[in-house]
Amino acid sequence: MVHYPGLINARGGVMRHLFELTKDQKGATVVEYGLILALIFLAMMGGVVAVGQVTSGMWNNVSSEVRNNT
């Protein structure tokens, strides 16, 4: 049997500890920051992909023009 001294006490046991965890807002804040960072990352990746496609098209046009004019 594993003993968790801070988890089980004489005045409420596990249920009291779980109830106290539901009141704790620190974990929720970390999750919210994680979601915000994930959305920022996705937006940045979308921007990089869009710029990459435009740039690739531009260089393909330059290459075609150089081939046609030489």
HTML snippet that shows the backbone in 3Dmol.js (N, CA, C, O; Angstrom):
<script src="https://3Dmol.org/build/3Dmol-min.js"></script>
<div id="view" style="width:600px;height:400px;position:relative"></div>
<script>
const pdb = `
ATOM      1  N   MET A   1       0.840  -1.181   0.000  1.00  0.00           N
ATOM      2  CA  MET A   1       0.000   0.000   0.000  1.00  0.00           C
ATOM      3  C   MET A   1       0.889   1.250   0.000  1.00  0.00           C
ATOM      4  O   MET A   1       1.861   1.331   0.750  1.00  0.00           O
ATOM      5  N   VAL A   2       0.549   2.200  -0.832  1.00  0.00           N
ATOM      6  CA  VAL A   2       1.308   3.436  -0.928  1.00  0.00           C
ATOM      7  C   VAL A   2       0.691   4.463  -0.002  1.00  0.00           C
ATOM      8  O   VAL A   2      -0.531   4.604   0.059  1.00  0.00           O
ATOM      9  N   HIS A   3       1.527   5.172   0.709  1.00  0.00           N
ATOM     10  CA  HIS A   3       1.028   6.165   1.666  1.00  0.00           C
ATOM     11  C   HIS A   3       1.321   7.570   1.141  1.00  0.00           C
ATOM     12  O   HIS A   3       2.467   7.893   0.828  1.00  0.00           O
ATOM     13  N   TYR A   4       0.290   8.398   1.046  1.00  0.00           N
ATOM     14  CA  TYR A   4       0.416   9.793   0.625  1.00  0.00           C
ATOM     15  C   TYR A   4       0.068  10.675   1.811  1.00  0.00           C
ATOM     16  O   TYR A   4      -1.111  10.947   2.041  1.00  0.00           O
ATOM     17  N   PRO A   5       1.047  11.126   2.566  1.00  0.00           N
ATOM     18  CA  PRO A   5       0.760  11.832   3.819  1.00  0.00           C
ATOM     19  C   PRO A   5      -0.036  13.115   3.634  1.00  0.00           C
ATOM     20  O   PRO A   5      -0.869  13.430   4.484  1.00  0.00           O
ATOM     21  N   GLY A   6       0.179  13.854   2.584  1.00  0.00           N
ATOM     22  CA  GLY A   6      -0.548  15.101   2.410  1.00  0.00           C
ATOM     23  C   GLY A   6      -1.914  14.915   1.784  1.00  0.00           C
ATOM     24  O   GLY A   6      -2.726  15.841   1.796  1.00  0.00           O
ATOM     25  N   LEU A   7      -2.187  13.741   1.239  1.00  0.00           N
ATOM     26  CA  LEU A   7      -3.421  13.522   0.504  1.00  0.00           C
ATOM     27  C   LEU A   7      -4.569  13.091   1.409  1.00  0.00           C
ATOM     28  O   LEU A   7      -5.685  13.596   1.282  1.00  0.00           O
ATOM     29  N   ILE A   8      -4.306  12.179   2.304  1.00  0.00           N
ATOM     30  CA  ILE A   8      -5.371  11.643   3.149  1.00  0.00           C
ATOM     31  C   ILE A   8      -5.152  12.144   4.572  1.00  0.00           C
ATOM     32  O   ILE A   8      -4.106  11.914   5.178  1.00  0.00           O
ATOM     33  N   ASN A   9      -6.160  12.832   5.085  1.00  0.00           N
ATOM     34  CA  ASN A   9      -6.049  13.312   6.457  1.00  0.00           C
ATOM     35  C   ASN A   9      -7.305  12.906   7.224  1.00  0.00           C
ATOM     36  O   ASN A   9      -8.234  12.342   6.645  1.00  0.00           O
ATOM     37  N   ALA A  10      -7.333  13.185   8.494  1.00  0.00           N
ATOM     38  CA  ALA A  10      -8.439  12.743   9.341  1.00  0.00           C
ATOM     39  C   ALA A  10      -9.693  13.575   9.161  1.00  0.00           C
ATOM     40  O   ALA A  10     -10.759  13.163   9.620  1.00  0.00           O
ATOM     41  N   ARG A  11      -9.616  14.729   8.515  1.00  0.00           N
ATOM     42  CA  ARG A  11     -10.772  15.615   8.440  1.00  0.00           C
ATOM     43  C   ARG A  11     -11.430  15.661   7.061  1.00  0.00           C
ATOM     44  O   ARG A  11     -12.040  16.683   6.746  1.00  0.00           O
ATOM     45  N   GLY A  12     -11.355  14.675   6.252  1.00  0.00           N
ATOM     46  CA  GLY A  12     -12.062  14.724   4.986  1.00  0.00           C
ATOM     47  C   GLY A  12     -11.500  13.786   3.950  1.00  0.00           C
ATOM     48  O   GLY A  12     -12.182  13.428   2.991  1.00  0.00           O
ATOM     49  N   GLY A  13     -10.299  13.399   4.133  1.00  0.00           N
ATOM     50  CA  GLY A  13      -9.713  12.408   3.254  1.00  0.00           C
ATOM     51  C   GLY A  13      -9.554  12.857   1.817  1.00  0.00           C
ATOM     52  O   GLY A  13      -9.311  14.030   1.534  1.00  0.00           O
ATOM     53  N   VAL A  14      -9.694  11.918   0.932  1.00  0.00           N
ATOM     54  CA  VAL A  14      -9.450  12.129  -0.486  1.00  0.00           C
ATOM     55  C   VAL A  14     -10.470  13.079  -1.087  1.00  0.00           C
ATOM     56  O   VAL A  14     -10.110  13.944  -1.885  1.00  0.00           O
ATOM     57  N   MET A  15     -11.728  12.934  -0.722  1.00  0.00           N
ATOM     58  CA  MET A  15     -12.783  13.766  -1.318  1.00  0.00           C
ATOM     59  C   MET A  15     -12.555  15.246  -1.017  1.00  0.00           C
ATOM     60  O   MET A  15     -12.764  16.097  -1.882  1.00  0.00           O
ATOM     61  N   ARG A  16     -12.136  15.546   0.179  1.00  0.00           N
ATOM     62  CA  ARG A  16     -11.866  16.944   0.524  1.00  0.00           C
ATOM     63  C   ARG A  16     -10.702  17.483  -0.315  1.00  0.00           C
ATOM     64  O   ARG A  16     -10.743  18.612  -0.804  1.00  0.00           O
ATOM     65  N   HIS A  17      -9.678  16.664  -0.469  1.00  0.00           N
ATOM     66  CA  HIS A  17      -8.528  17.089  -1.265  1.00  0.00           C
ATOM     67  C   HIS A  17      -8.945  17.308  -2.723  1.00  0.00           C
ATOM     68  O   HIS A  17      -8.522  18.286  -3.340  1.00  0.00           O
ATOM     69  N   LEU A  18      -9.754  16.428  -3.274  1.00  0.00           N
ATOM     70  CA  LEU A  18     -10.223  16.590  -4.654  1.00  0.00           C
ATOM     71  C   LEU A  18     -11.082  17.839  -4.795  1.00  0.00           C
ATOM     72  O   LEU A  18     -10.983  18.545  -5.799  1.00  0.00           O
ATOM     73  N   PHE A  19     -11.917  18.121  -3.810  1.00  0.00           N
ATOM     74  CA  PHE A  19     -12.742  19.321  -3.844  1.00  0.00           C
ATOM     75  C   PHE A  19     -11.882  20.582  -3.821  1.00  0.00           C
ATOM     76  O   PHE A  19     -12.179  21.561  -4.506  1.00  0.00           O
ATOM     77  N   GLU A  20     -10.823  20.548  -3.034  1.00  0.00           N
ATOM     78  CA  GLU A  20      -9.909  21.695  -2.990  1.00  0.00           C
ATOM     79  C   GLU A  20      -9.193  21.887  -4.327  1.00  0.00           C
ATOM     80  O   GLU A  20      -8.926  23.018  -4.733  1.00  0.00           O
ATOM     81  N   LEU A  21      -8.888  20.796  -5.004  1.00  0.00           N
ATOM     82  CA  LEU A  21      -8.248  20.899  -6.318  1.00  0.00           C
ATOM     83  C   LEU A  21      -9.169  21.554  -7.344  1.00  0.00           C
ATOM     84  O   LEU A  21      -8.698  22.248  -8.244  1.00  0.00           O
ATOM     85  N   THR A  22     -10.485  21.338  -7.214  1.00  0.00           N
ATOM     86  CA  THR A  22     -11.412  21.957  -8.169  1.00  0.00           C
ATOM     87  C   THR A  22     -11.476  23.469  -7.976  1.00  0.00           C
ATOM     88  O   THR A  22     -11.826  24.192  -8.909  1.00  0.00           O
ATOM     89  N   LYS A  23     -11.150  23.953  -6.799  1.00  0.00           N
ATOM     90  CA  LYS A  23     -11.133  25.398  -6.542  1.00  0.00           C
ATOM     91  C   LYS A  23      -9.864  26.061  -7.056  1.00  0.00           C
ATOM     92  O   LYS A  23      -9.857  27.262  -7.325  1.00  0.00           O
ATOM     93  N   ASP A  24      -8.798  25.295  -7.194  1.00  0.00           N
ATOM     94  CA  ASP A  24      -7.500  25.839  -7.597  1.00  0.00           C
ATOM     95  C   ASP A  24      -7.572  26.340  -9.034  1.00  0.00           C
ATOM     96  O   ASP A  24      -7.947  25.591  -9.936  1.00  0.00           O
ATOM     97  N   GLN A  25      -7.216  27.602  -9.251  1.00  0.00           N
ATOM     98  CA  GLN A  25      -7.288  28.211 -10.570  1.00  0.00           C
ATOM     99  C   GLN A  25      -5.945  28.216 -11.296  1.00  0.00           C
ATOM    100  O   GLN A  25      -5.889  28.594 -12.466  1.00  0.00           O
ATOM    101  N   LYS A  26      -4.881  27.815 -10.645  1.00  0.00           N
ATOM    102  CA  LYS A  26      -3.558  27.861 -11.269  1.00  0.00           C
ATOM    103  C   LYS A  26      -3.482  26.940 -12.481  1.00  0.00           C
ATOM    104  O   LYS A  26      -2.923  27.317 -13.511  1.00  0.00           O
ATOM    105  N   GLY A  27      -4.030  25.758 -12.370  1.00  0.00           N
ATOM    106  CA  GLY A  27      -4.007  24.814 -13.489  1.00  0.00           C
ATOM    107  C   GLY A  27      -4.810  25.323 -14.665  1.00  0.00           C
ATOM    108  O   GLY A  27      -4.402  25.155 -15.814  1.00  0.00           O
ATOM    109  N   ALA A  28      -5.953  25.947 -14.394  1.00  0.00           N
ATOM    110  CA  ALA A  28      -6.778  26.488 -15.463  1.00  0.00           C
ATOM    111  C   ALA A  28      -6.048  27.606 -16.198  1.00  0.00           C
ATOM    112  O   ALA A  28      -6.147  27.716 -17.420  1.00  0.00           O
ATOM    113  N   THR A  29      -5.326  28.423 -15.469  1.00  0.00           N
ATOM    114  CA  THR A  29      -4.575  29.513 -16.088  1.00  0.00           C
ATOM    115  C   THR A  29      -3.496  28.963 -17.004  1.00  0.00           C
ATOM    116  O   THR A  29      -3.294  29.484 -18.101  1.00  0.00           O
ATOM    117  N   VAL A  30      -2.811  27.933 -16.579  1.00  0.00           N
ATOM    118  CA  VAL A  30      -1.768  27.323 -17.405  1.00  0.00           C
ATOM    119  C   VAL A  30      -2.373  26.748 -18.675  1.00  0.00           C
ATOM    120  O   VAL A  30      -1.803  26.891 -19.756  1.00  0.00           O
ATOM    121  N   VAL A  31      -3.514  26.106 -18.552  1.00  0.00           N
ATOM    122  CA  VAL A  31      -4.184  25.539 -19.727  1.00  0.00           C
ATOM    123  C   VAL A  31      -4.602  26.648 -20.679  1.00  0.00           C
ATOM    124  O   VAL A  31      -4.443  26.514 -21.892  1.00  0.00           O
ATOM    125  N   GLU A  32      -5.129  27.732 -20.150  1.00  0.00           N
ATOM    126  CA  GLU A  32      -5.542  28.849 -21.001  1.00  0.00           C
ATOM    127  C   GLU A  32      -4.349  29.442 -21.739  1.00  0.00           C
ATOM    128  O   GLU A  32      -4.437  29.728 -22.934  1.00  0.00           O
ATOM    129  N   TYR A  33      -3.244  29.628 -21.045  1.00  0.00           N
ATOM    130  CA  TYR A  33      -2.040  30.141 -21.704  1.00  0.00           C
ATOM    131  C   TYR A  33      -1.554  29.172 -22.783  1.00  0.00           C
ATOM    132  O   TYR A  33      -1.104  29.599 -23.846  1.00  0.00           O
ATOM    133  N   GLY A  34      -1.642  27.898 -22.516  1.00  0.00           N
ATOM    134  CA  GLY A  34      -1.254  26.895 -23.508  1.00  0.00           C
ATOM    135  C   GLY A  34      -2.120  26.973 -24.759  1.00  0.00           C
ATOM    136  O   GLY A  34      -1.614  26.879 -25.878  1.00  0.00           O
ATOM    137  N   LEU A  35      -3.423  27.143 -24.569  1.00  0.00           N
ATOM    138  CA  LEU A  35      -4.323  27.281 -25.715  1.00  0.00           C
ATOM    139  C   LEU A  35      -4.040  28.544 -26.506  1.00  0.00           C
ATOM    140  O   LEU A  35      -4.070  28.525 -27.736  1.00  0.00           O
ATOM    141  N   ILE A  36      -3.768  29.636 -25.818  1.00  0.00           N
ATOM    142  CA  ILE A  36      -3.440  30.894 -26.505  1.00  0.00           C
ATOM    143  C   ILE A  36      -2.158  30.720 -27.310  1.00  0.00           C
ATOM    144  O   ILE A  36      -2.087  31.156 -28.459  1.00  0.00           O
ATOM    145  N   LEU A  37      -1.148  30.090 -26.723  1.00  0.00           N
ATOM    146  CA  LEU A  37       0.106  29.860 -27.442  1.00  0.00           C
ATOM    147  C   LEU A  37      -0.098  28.956 -28.646  1.00  0.00           C
ATOM    148  O   LEU A  37       0.517  29.168 -29.692  1.00  0.00           O
ATOM    149  N   ALA A  38      -0.953  27.954 -28.512  1.00  0.00           N
ATOM    150  CA  ALA A  38      -1.230  27.060 -29.638  1.00  0.00           C
ATOM    151  C   ALA A  38      -1.909  27.820 -30.776  1.00  0.00           C
ATOM    152  O   ALA A  38      -1.574  27.614 -31.942  1.00  0.00           O
ATOM    153  N   LEU A  39      -2.848  28.688 -30.450  1.00  0.00           N
ATOM    154  CA  LEU A  39      -3.519  29.479 -31.482  1.00  0.00           C
ATOM    155  C   LEU A  39      -2.549  30.446 -32.158  1.00  0.00           C
ATOM    156  O   LEU A  39      -2.600  30.628 -33.375  1.00  0.00           O
ATOM    157  N   ILE A  40      -1.671  31.063 -31.380  1.00  0.00           N
ATOM    158  CA  ILE A  40      -0.669  31.960 -31.966  1.00  0.00           C
ATOM    159  C   ILE A  40       0.246  31.170 -32.899  1.00  0.00           C
ATOM    160  O   ILE A  40       0.569  31.632 -33.993  1.00  0.00           O
ATOM    161  N   PHE A  41       0.657  29.998 -32.474  1.00  0.00           N
ATOM    162  CA  PHE A  41       1.523  29.161 -33.303  1.00  0.00           C
ATOM    163  C   PHE A  41       0.824  28.792 -34.609  1.00  0.00           C
ATOM    164  O   PHE A  41       1.432  28.869 -35.677  1.00  0.00           O
ATOM    165  N   LEU A  42      -0.450  28.391 -34.536  1.00  0.00           N
ATOM    166  CA  LEU A  42      -1.187  28.029 -35.747  1.00  0.00           C
ATOM    167  C   LEU A  42      -1.336  29.222 -36.686  1.00  0.00           C
ATOM    168  O   LEU A  42      -1.221  29.073 -37.902  1.00  0.00           O
ATOM    169  N   ALA A  43      -1.589  30.394 -36.133  1.00  0.00           N
ATOM    170  CA  ALA A  43      -1.698  31.592 -36.970  1.00  0.00           C
ATOM    171  C   ALA A  43      -0.367  31.908 -37.636  1.00  0.00           C
ATOM    172  O   ALA A  43      -0.333  32.270 -38.812  1.00  0.00           O
ATOM    173  N   MET A  44       0.723  31.776 -36.900  1.00  0.00           N
ATOM    174  CA  MET A  44       2.043  32.029 -37.480  1.00  0.00           C
ATOM    175  C   MET A  44       2.357  31.026 -38.585  1.00  0.00           C
ATOM    176  O   MET A  44       2.894  31.398 -39.629  1.00  0.00           O
ATOM    177  N   MET A  45       2.028  29.767 -38.360  1.00  0.00           N
ATOM    178  CA  MET A  45       2.291  28.759 -39.385  1.00  0.00           C
ATOM    179  C   MET A  45       1.450  29.014 -40.630  1.00  0.00           C
ATOM    180  O   MET A  45       1.923  28.825 -41.751  1.00  0.00           O
ATOM    181  N   GLY A  46       0.207  29.442 -40.437  1.00  0.00           N
ATOM    182  CA  GLY A  46      -0.631  29.786 -41.584  1.00  0.00           C
ATOM    183  C   GLY A  46      -0.037  30.942 -42.377  1.00  0.00           C
ATOM    184  O   GLY A  46      -0.056  30.928 -43.608  1.00  0.00           O
ATOM    185  N   GLY A  47       0.485  31.931 -41.685  1.00  0.00           N
ATOM    186  CA  GLY A  47       1.120  33.064 -42.350  1.00  0.00           C
ATOM    187  C   GLY A  47       2.379  32.660 -43.092  1.00  0.00           C
ATOM    188  O   GLY A  47       2.621  33.127 -44.205  1.00  0.00           O
ATOM    189  N   VAL A  48       3.176  31.803 -42.491  1.00  0.00           N
ATOM    190  CA  VAL A  48       4.407  31.346 -43.144  1.00  0.00           C
ATOM    191  C   VAL A  48       4.071  30.545 -44.399  1.00  0.00           C
ATOM    192  O   VAL A  48       4.728  30.705 -45.427  1.00  0.00           O
ATOM    193  N   VAL A  49       3.069  29.696 -44.328  1.00  0.00           N
ATOM    194  CA  VAL A  49       2.668  28.906 -45.499  1.00  0.00           C
ATOM    195  C   VAL A  49       2.170  29.825 -46.606  1.00  0.00           C
ATOM    196  O   VAL A  49       2.523  29.641 -47.771  1.00  0.00           O
ATOM    197  N   ALA A  50       1.354  30.813 -46.253  1.00  0.00           N
ATOM    198  CA  ALA A  50       0.827  31.735 -47.264  1.00  0.00           C
ATOM    199  C   ALA A  50       1.949  32.530 -47.917  1.00  0.00           C
ATOM    200  O   ALA A  50       1.972  32.665 -49.140  1.00  0.00           O
ATOM    201  N   VAL A  51       2.865  33.049 -47.139  1.00  0.00           N
ATOM    202  CA  VAL A  51       3.991  33.807 -47.682  1.00  0.00           C
ATOM    203  C   VAL A  51       4.875  32.886 -48.524  1.00  0.00           C
ATOM    204  O   VAL A  51       5.372  33.301 -49.571  1.00  0.00           O
ATOM    205  N   GLY A  52       5.073  31.672 -48.091  1.00  0.00           N
ATOM    206  CA  GLY A  52       5.880  30.715 -48.841  1.00  0.00           C
ATOM    207  C   GLY A  52       5.285  30.410 -50.203  1.00  0.00           C
ATOM    208  O   GLY A  52       6.013  30.300 -51.190  1.00  0.00           O
ATOM    209  N   GLN A  53       3.972  30.274 -50.264  1.00  0.00           N
ATOM    210  CA  GLN A  53       3.326  29.999 -51.546  1.00  0.00           C
ATOM    211  C   GLN A  53       3.445  31.190 -52.490  1.00  0.00           C
ATOM    212  O   GLN A  53       3.710  31.013 -53.679  1.00  0.00           O
ATOM    213  N   VAL A  54       3.253  32.388 -51.978  1.00  0.00           N
ATOM    214  CA  VAL A  54       3.376  33.593 -52.803  1.00  0.00           C
ATOM    215  C   VAL A  54       4.811  33.746 -53.292  1.00  0.00           C
ATOM    216  O   VAL A  54       5.040  34.055 -54.462  1.00  0.00           O
ATOM    217  N   THR A  55       5.764  33.535 -52.412  1.00  0.00           N
ATOM    218  CA  THR A  55       7.171  33.667 -52.778  1.00  0.00           C
ATOM    219  C   THR A  55       7.573  32.612 -53.806  1.00  0.00           C
ATOM    220  O   THR A  55       8.302  32.908 -54.753  1.00  0.00           O
ATOM    221  N   SER A  56       7.105  31.404 -53.623  1.00  0.00           N
ATOM    222  CA  SER A  56       7.407  30.336 -54.580  1.00  0.00           C
ATOM    223  C   SER A  56       6.847  30.683 -55.959  1.00  0.00           C
ATOM    224  O   SER A  56       7.522  30.498 -56.972  1.00  0.00           O
ATOM    225  N   GLY A  57       5.620  31.182 -55.994  1.00  0.00           N
ATOM    226  CA  GLY A  57       5.034  31.599 -57.265  1.00  0.00           C
ATOM    227  C   GLY A  57       5.830  32.723 -57.915  1.00  0.00           C
ATOM    228  O   GLY A  57       6.027  32.723 -59.130  1.00  0.00           O
ATOM    229  N   MET A  58       6.281  33.664 -57.126  1.00  0.00           N
ATOM    230  CA  MET A  58       7.065  34.777 -57.648  1.00  0.00           C
ATOM    231  C   MET A  58       8.363  34.269 -58.278  1.00  0.00           C
ATOM    232  O   MET A  58       8.711  34.679 -59.385  1.00  0.00           O
ATOM    233  N   TRP A  59       9.076  33.387 -57.589  1.00  0.00           N
ATOM    234  CA  TRP A  59      10.339  32.885 -58.124  1.00  0.00           C
ATOM    235  C   TRP A  59      10.120  31.994 -59.344  1.00  0.00           C
ATOM    236  O   TRP A  59      10.958  31.960 -60.245  1.00  0.00           O
ATOM    237  N   ASN A  60       9.007  31.280 -59.378  1.00  0.00           N
ATOM    238  CA  ASN A  60       8.690  30.501 -60.581  1.00  0.00           C
ATOM    239  C   ASN A  60       8.469  31.430 -61.772  1.00  0.00           C
ATOM    240  O   ASN A  60       8.910  31.123 -62.879  1.00  0.00           O
ATOM    241  N   ASN A  61       7.798  32.551 -61.565  1.00  0.00           N
ATOM    242  CA  ASN A  61       7.598  33.533 -62.635  1.00  0.00           C
ATOM    243  C   ASN A  61       8.933  34.128 -63.087  1.00  0.00           C
ATOM    244  O   ASN A  61       9.167  34.291 -64.285  1.00  0.00           O
ATOM    245  N   VAL A  62       9.802  34.451 -62.136  1.00  0.00           N
ATOM    246  CA  VAL A  62      11.119  34.994 -62.480  1.00  0.00           C
ATOM    247  C   VAL A  62      11.896  33.967 -63.305  1.00  0.00           C
ATOM    248  O   VAL A  62      12.510  34.312 -64.315  1.00  0.00           O
ATOM    249  N   SER A  63      11.868  32.717 -62.875  1.00  0.00           N
ATOM    250  CA  SER A  63      12.577  31.663 -63.596  1.00  0.00           C
ATOM    251  C   SER A  63      12.042  31.506 -65.018  1.00  0.00           C
ATOM    252  O   SER A  63      12.819  31.356 -65.961  1.00  0.00           O
ATOM    253  N   SER A  64      10.746  31.540 -65.170  1.00  0.00           N
ATOM    254  CA  SER A  64      10.139  31.421 -66.505  1.00  0.00           C
ATOM    255  C   SER A  64      10.540  32.589 -67.397  1.00  0.00           C
ATOM    256  O   SER A  64      10.857  32.398 -68.571  1.00  0.00           O
ATOM    257  N   GLU A  65      10.528  33.779 -66.851  1.00  0.00           N
ATOM    258  CA  GLU A  65      10.907  34.962 -67.631  1.00  0.00           C
ATOM    259  C   GLU A  65      12.376  34.909 -68.056  1.00  0.00           C
ATOM    260  O   GLU A  65      12.722  35.279 -69.178  1.00  0.00           O
ATOM    261  N   VAL A  66      13.228  34.447 -67.152  1.00  0.00           N
ATOM    262  CA  VAL A  66      14.650  34.361 -67.476  1.00  0.00           C
ATOM    263  C   VAL A  66      14.856  33.341 -68.590  1.00  0.00           C
ATOM    264  O   VAL A  66      15.624  33.590 -69.519  1.00  0.00           O
ATOM    265  N   ARG A  67      14.174  32.186 -68.507  1.00  0.00           N
ATOM    266  CA  ARG A  67      14.311  31.153 -69.545  1.00  0.00           C
ATOM    267  C   ARG A  67      13.788  31.642 -70.888  1.00  0.00           C
ATOM    268  O   ARG A  67      14.394  31.369 -71.924  1.00  0.00           O
ATOM    269  N   ASN A  68      12.673  32.361 -70.882  1.00  0.00           N
ATOM    270  CA  ASN A  68      12.062  32.841 -72.112  1.00  0.00           C
ATOM    271  C   ASN A  68      12.876  33.955 -72.765  1.00  0.00           C
ATOM    272  O   ASN A  68      12.812  34.123 -73.983  1.00  0.00           O
ATOM    273  N   ASN A  69      13.627  34.706 -71.998  1.00  0.00           N
ATOM    274  CA  ASN A  69      14.349  35.853 -72.529  1.00  0.00           C
ATOM    275  C   ASN A  69      15.832  35.570 -72.765  1.00  0.00           C
ATOM    276  O   ASN A  69      16.573  36.495 -73.099  1.00  0.00           O
ATOM    277  N   THR A  70      16.280  34.364 -72.610  1.00  0.00           N
ATOM    278  CA  THR A  70      17.695  34.079 -72.881  1.00  0.00           C
ATOM    279  C   THR A  70      17.856  33.249 -74.130  1.00  0.00           C
ATOM    280  O   THR A  70      18.979  32.914 -74.509  1.00  0.00           O
TER     281      THR A  70
END
`;
const viewer = $3Dmol.createViewer("view");
viewer.addModel(pdb, "pdb");
viewer.setStyle({}, {cartoon: {color: "spectrum"}});
viewer.zoomTo();
viewer.render();
</script>
